[in-house]
């Protein structure tokens, strides 16, 4: 799977380690930066990953900042993105199964690396459940541009 990943300065260290982890799992990783932990503005990096996903360059996106909250808010401003800020593997599976999330945002400060690895595994291995959830996702996507 092609996965686009980025962070801000607070998520930089984990982003580097998570990118390597994704490669170990056999995924192709598109690293949208940053290249160091100098202070940056997270919306710029959320936008880059979101566009990779909506343009088809990546099937999924991963964003890491201090909490994951700002990244989720920013990514969700891009039409076609369903980003969820996730702090547990169970929630990662549910955001895929019920909401067809295509971007996950993670906390680099409040969730440790081993937990974020498990969250990523759940996010990448869970398929969208369709069925009763499909109509709800359609309604979410219909909100764009209103």
C-alpha positions in Angstrom: 0.0 0.0 0.0 1.2 3.6 -0.7 1.1 5.6 2.5 1.8 9.3 2.7 3.2 10.5 6.1 4.1 13.8 7.6 4.4 15.5 11.0 5.1 18.8 12.6 8.0 19.4 15.0 6.3 17.7 17.9 5.6 14.6 16.0 8.9 14.5 14.0 10.7 11.8 16.1 7.8 9.4 16.0 7.1 10.1 12.3 10.6 9.0 11.5 10.3 5.8 13.4 6.7 5.1 12.1 7.8 5.6 8.5 10.6 3.0 9.0 8.0 0.7 10.7 5.7 1.1 7.7 8.5 0.2 5.3 9.3 -2.9 7.5 5.6 -3.9 7.0 6.2 -3.8 3.3 4.4 -0.5 2.5 5.7 2.2 0.1 6.1 5.4 2.2 5.8 8.9 0.8 7.4 11.2 3.4 6.1 14.7 3.1 8.3 16.1 5.9 9.5 17.9 7.7 13.2 16.9 7.5 14.1 18.0 11.0 12.4 19.0 14.3 12.6 22.7 13.7 9.3 24.5 14.5 6.8 24.3 11.6 3.1 24.9 11.0 1.2 21.6 11.0 -1.5 22.7 8.5 1.1 22.8 5.7 2.0 19.1 6.3 -1.6 18.0 6.8 -2.5 19.5 3.5 0.3 17.8 1.6 -0.7 14.3 2.9 -4.4 15.0 2.4 -3.7 15.9 -1.3 -1.7 12.8 -1.8 -4.7 10.7 -0.6 -7.4 12.6 -2.6 -5.2 12.6 -5.7 -4.6 8.9 -5.5 -0.9 9.0 -4.9 -1.5 7.3 -1.6 -4.3 5.0 -0.4 -3.9 6.2 3.2 -2.4 9.1 5.1 -0.6 9.2 8.5 -0.1 12.5 10.3 1.7 13.0 13.7 1.7 16.1 15.8 1.7 16.7 19.6 -1.8 15.5 20.1 -3.0 14.7 16.6 -5.9 17.0 17.0 -4.7 20.0 14.9 -3.6 17.6 12.1 -7.1 16.0 12.0 -8.8 19.4 11.9 -6.6 20.6 9.1 -6.7 17.4 7.0 -10.5 17.3 7.2 -10.7 20.7 5.5 -9.5 19.0 2.2 -12.5 17.6 0.3 -12.5 13.9 0.2 -10.6 13.4 3.4 -12.0 11.5 6.4 -9.3 12.0 9.1 -9.6 10.7 12.6 -7.5 11.4 15.6 -6.9 8.0 17.2 -5.4 6.9 20.5 -6.2 3.2 20.6 -6.1 0.2 18.2 -9.8 -0.5 18.8 -10.7 3.1 17.7 -8.4 2.7 14.7 -10.3 -0.4 13.5 -13.6 1.3 14.1 -12.7 4.5 12.2 -11.9 2.2 9.2 -14.8 -0.2 9.6 -17.6 2.4 10.3 -16.2 5.6 8.8 -13.9 4.6 6.0 -11.3 6.9 7.4 -8.5 7.5 4.9 -6.2 9.5 7.1 -5.2 8.8 10.7 -3.7 11.4 13.0 -1.6 10.4 15.9 -0.2 11.9 19.1 3.6 12.1 19.2 3.6 13.4 22.8 0.9 11.6 24.7 0.9 8.1 23.0 4.0 6.1 23.0 5.6 4.6 19.9 4.6 1.0 20.6 1.0 2.0 21.0 1.1 4.1 17.8 2.5 1.1 15.9 -0.4 -1.1 17.1 -2.8 1.7 16.1 -1.2 1.8 12.6 -1.5 -1.9 12.2 -5.2 -1.8 13.0 -5.8 1.2 10.7 -4.0 -0.5 7.8 -5.5 -4.0 8.2 -9.2 -3.1 8.7 -11.5 -2.8 5.7 -14.5 -0.6 5.5 -17.6 -2.5 6.6 -19.9 -1.0 4.0 -23.6 -2.0 4.6 -25.4 0.4 7.0 -22.2 2.4 7.3 -22.0 3.3 3.6 -25.0 5.5 3.7 -23.7 7.4 6.7 -20.3 8.0 5.0 -22.2 9.2 1.9 -24.0 11.7 4.1 -20.7 12.9 5.7 -19.2 13.4 2.3 -22.3 15.3 1.1 -21.6 17.9 3.7 -18.6 19.1 1.7 -19.2 22.4 0.0 -22.3 23.2 2.0 
